[in-house]
Each structure stands twice: as structure tokens, then as C-alpha cells.
């Protein structure tokens, strides 16, 4: 692998890791809310959260660009705050991949929380632990395998993200060109078959490792349930 | 001391109960669907009832509509359910010290007493998920006690368990009551648990309070047909042990006025009280005593009441100084020509006298 290719792989891993870092807390809270909130409004929230899973990624990217572009209110606020523009940056890759991977994280957390016996939470409350303490001491530890599964899925999804990233972050070498964008760029040049193959192999290997990690988490979860 | 006034509606069901009890152990009795678990949830603050006034030992925990509504974690009412519901990701020690302050409570004198009574020492460092059913229930009880609650709320803590285990847990609760002196409010559908544990008993039927009083009174002399139906028209007798005849397998109990009831042998010392259950259909009525019978009890009786229920008649009798009820067919009443105040003979097999509990 050339240094440029190694740089592409490292950028991909960095983006995927940042996606997990920025989305884990909101993802867990949203998943918990959707599992435990009784209001019919939760279906609306669930719909909005799940939308990126079914929208064409290119549409998601377009919506993000419309919301976060340089001329928009949010885009200008970001510029005020950081002195940089969001679009066409590594941050844009993270935002795009985080939004597209968010439903996978949320759904995984939601299912894991639904699997936690609510009566344990009731007992915890009656023993004097408040709502947030109960969440941290009972719900979250018991849902942890599902949270990890969701994080791994979001990580893997970020490694494969192309459409939304293409629109929001464009294909800038060293900034936004992660594995899928690099493969796309190489395909347009003649005589790059070997480089394409190397990146494709890396992509398959990383994605497969991530999915194995997710599978391990779900085995852990099942074992825990069985032991109860 | 607990006072509660709760109205709660869901589906087509309305719970509307108001009571005051000085306990210290209050039993809530009723069939499934009578609203007893809902009452417990409302007192615990797990459900938000539109009307909920709850006061324990002078502290107002809820006063709705309009006023106070403490969340469950601020009420100091620890829940113990029929499933032990231990936290599966924690060790036994982790479960016991779960409540705020329980860490210190575990090492205090009282904490050591709790550990002793519930025999928790050998369980402390084992994973909660691998304990047996009885061990889990002991830990659940210890966990609740170590949270130093104002009152324990127990939802069918014994009823779901099978024979041996049920006796073990009931014995533990009795021990907790006598040794640790913890006020409790517990829900059950079994008369024997009420008799063994409760000082005061509330009978719920269809969301309403239909009777309240000491369990032996409420259960043995139901004042209305609703309560009678609920507890069954069986005879619950609290009698004094007169003497044991171990060889014959019999313990003689005092029925008053010189009469004795031969019951199955039990370990209760002479002069202590035992609770006996006799099914109303297990008593045979005769005009005269038969010359030889396997029934160990041939007792002179007087008819005190006759109540027709469908095609059967509930005959009230006085055996010595003890009232009992006997269920017979209308045909039997006609043939024996039963009338109020007449003398009769009642035959009761020793094996038809069921020991419910041995009181301390």
C-alpha cells in the first residue's frame, strides 16, 4: 500500500471513530426515549430518526447541505463558532456519516432497552434511586451489549458512507477522501486497478471485522439474558 | 401507621379505596383483579392516580389532586415482588448495597442483624444470577430492608412460590416482622398468609374495600356475603393446644365448654394458639352419635343459623364455645328436619382439620 492509500484508510478510521464519539450519547438517549416514552409522539420522533435509513443517501446529503451550507443560518453559526466552514471538511464527513448511521445506533439501543425488564427500574426507584441514577445503574449496564452493537454498526456504516458525504463534503484529497470516495476517484483514472483492489480489500476486511464485533456483542447480550 | 385514599381508573376498572391502619403489618386480601396490586402501585407512587393521598407515620407522600406528589424514590417504600427481581449484572453484595446509604447500613448493627436473620453471609460474594429461588428472595428482602424504608411493600411475596419455598419465605417474613420490627403492607390472595403475618387486614373486591379488621375476625366471621364468598365459607379457628398424643398422631385443641377437637399432631407447645382450617363441606351432621366411626371427633352441637345459598344450606353450629359453618344440601336439611336451637352431633375427621400456621 502506498502512503496515500494508508492515509485514506487512516482518514476513514478517524472519521468512523469520530462518528461513534459524537453520536453515542444522543443515540443512547434517543434509543432510551423511544423505548420508554409512552406518548404517541414517539412515533413521529422515531420516523424522523429512521428517515436517513430509507432515504437515498444523496438526498440526505442534499438536505444536510441545505441545512448546514455556508449561506444558511446554521452554517454561519458554525463559522462564527469555529472560524471554519463545515462543508468540504473532515467535519462534514463526520456529520454526514453520523446522520446516516444514527438510525442503526438508535434502533439497536431501543431494542436493547426494550429487553430490560421495566420492573427492575421500578424496584430501583422504590429503593431510593432517581430516574437518572436508575438509568445509569440498571438500564444502561443491562442494555450495554446493544449499545455496543449499535456503536459498531454506526462505525461500520461510516466506513462505507459515500452518497451523503459526496454531496456535503465533496471529494477533497487529505480532507474528505475516505475509502469509498478514493475508490470512486481511482475508478475514473485509467491504470489504477491495483490501487482500487487494495482499497477494496481493506474496506471489506474492516467492515467484516466490525460486523464480527457486532455479532460478538449480540452473543454477549443473549448470554446475559439467559443467565437472568 | 398508614392512611391512604386512592382512586385509579384504567380500562373499565375503578379502584376506589380509603383506609387507615396502625398495622404494623397490613395485609391486603382479594382475588386477582380486585385491585390490590394497583393499590400497592399507587401507594408506591409507581402509577400516578388522579386521587392519591398517602401518609405513612405522619409523613405526607402524596396529596393529589393539588398538592404533594413524591416520586417513588423519595417515598422510602421499598418494593418486594413475587419475582425477586435482583439486578442480574450485580453480585449479591452489589444488590444488597444498591440503595443510597445501604453500604453503611450493611456494616451497622442493624445491617448485621438483617444479614443474620436472612442468612445472607454465605451468599454475599456470589453472582446474583446463579442463586436459587429461595436465596434470591432472601437477597431481595435484604436489599429492601437495607434501604431502611419507612415501610416494606410486598406484592404476593410468597404466593407464587411452591410449597417448601413458600414456607421458607413466609418464615423469613415472620422473622423480619418479629426480630426487625419493620412495618409492612403486603398483598396476597391466600388466607393462610394473612393469618400468619398480618395484624390488620383489608379485603378488596372489585376495586372497593369491603372489610377491614384483624385477619382472624375478618376471615372467620365475614360480615357480608361478598366477603364470605371471597374467603370461602370455610372455618378458620384459632384454638388453644390442650395436649399432644404423639402415638395416635393427634393434638387436642380446646373448643370451649369442655369440648376438644382432635387435630393432626403438631409441634406447637401446650397452651399456645394454633390456626386450624376446616372446609364447610367436610363436616357430617347426625341426629344421634353413631356407635363406631373412624372420625375422631363426635361433637355435640347446637344449630344457630340456617342460610340457603342456591340449593345448598349453610348451617351455623356452636361447638362448645366455637362457632363453625357446615355446608349441606337442602335435601339433608329436610330429612334431618334441622331447626334453630336444636341439638345435633357433628362428625369431623382429624385429617379434615388443617393446620394453617403455628403462631409464635
Contacts between the chains, C-beta under 8 A, distances in Angstrom:
chain1	res1	chain2	res2	distance
A	117	B	85	7.2
A	119	B	81	6.7
A	119	B	83	7.3
A	119	B	85	5.5
A	120	B	85	5.7
A	120	B	87	6.3
A	122	B	44	7.9
A	122	B	46	5.5
A	122	B	72	7.2
A	122	B	79	6.7
A	123	B	79	5.5
A	123	B	81	7.2
A	123	B	85	5.0
A	124	B	87	7.7
A	124	B	98	7.3
A	125	B	46	7.4
A	125	B	71	7.1
A	125	B	72	4.0
A	125	B	73	4.8
A	126	B	44	5.7
A	126	B	46	7.6
A	126	B	72	5.2
A	126	B	73	7.4
A	126	B	75	7.5
A	126	B	77	6.2
A	126	B	78	5.4
A	126	B	79	4.0
A	126	B	144	8.0
A	126	B	153	7.3
A	127	B	73	7.7
A	127	B	78	5.8
A	127	B	79	7.9
A	127	B	98	5.8
A	127	B	99	4.2
A	127	B	102	7.9
A	127	B	143	6.9
A	127	B	144	7.1
A	127	B	147	4.7
A	128	B	73	5.2
A	128	B	74	7.8
A	128	B	76	7.1
A	128	B	99	4.9
A	128	B	100	5.0
A	128	B	101	7.8
A	128	B	147	5.6
A	129	B	73	5.7
A	129	B	98	7.4
A	129	B	99	7.2
A	129	B	100	6.9
A	130	B	71	7.3
A	130	B	73	4.9
A	131	B	71	7.7
A	131	B	73	7.8
A	133	B	73	8.0
A	134	B	73	7.8
A	137	B	87	7.9
A	137	B	98	7.6
A	138	B	87	6.0
A	141	B	89	4.9
A	142	B	88	7.2
A	142	B	89	5.9
A	224	B	88	7.0
A	224	B	89	7.4
A	227	B	88	6.4
A	227	B	129	4.5
A	227	B	130	7.7
A	228	B	88	4.4
A	228	B	129	5.9
